[in-house]
């Protein structure tokens, strides 16, 4: 086989690999971030003013209590997938939470994590077990591109997010209820201009912890 043929075969092989982005930060990092960059991106922020991002008809303490009760409820879900309503609510909460983008590679049309993904996930596991993030609850939200049926993409996104959770639990001492799994299929495309783009195939990692509002 010529070098040209070998190169073409390698490119074809990469095209068949499932690429997912672990999303959990307001700043998307173009290259593989360091552990310190991951940690900084996932640290919860303390609001400096009362009423910041809080529904106008609800007192801040009441809104925070309602969200915390919801997070406490879904983190105990073990024997079923989240309902559509639960997925939408946790997605709304996640929009204002710390995030970071990582690439996680899966086999094509599969939830099996490839060897190429292991170093980044090991790095992520060390970050999630940092004392600076102690007590946090993290969302693992699976996303796909627009290829395939809605039903298939929903199932695949759930299975891939669950695979990331199993990997982190198998390799790190992370409690089961500290990782919430949700599948979103193609509902929330990262690149809506190109529904088939690779960046749409991702697993979102979000720190759901909410710090109390600072008193003035």
Buried (B, 14 or more C-beta within 10 A) or exposed (E): EEEEEEEEEEEEEEEEBBBBBBBBBEEBBEEEBEEEBBBBBBBBBEBEEEEEEBEEEEEBEEBBEEBBEBBEEBBEBEEEBBEEEBBBBBBEBBEBBBBBBBBBBBEEEBBEBBEBBBEBBBBBBBBBBBEEBEEBBBBBBBBBBBEBEEEBBBBBBBBBBBBBBBBBBEBBEBEEEBBBBBBBBBBBBBEEEEEEBBBBBBBBBBBBBBEEBEEE
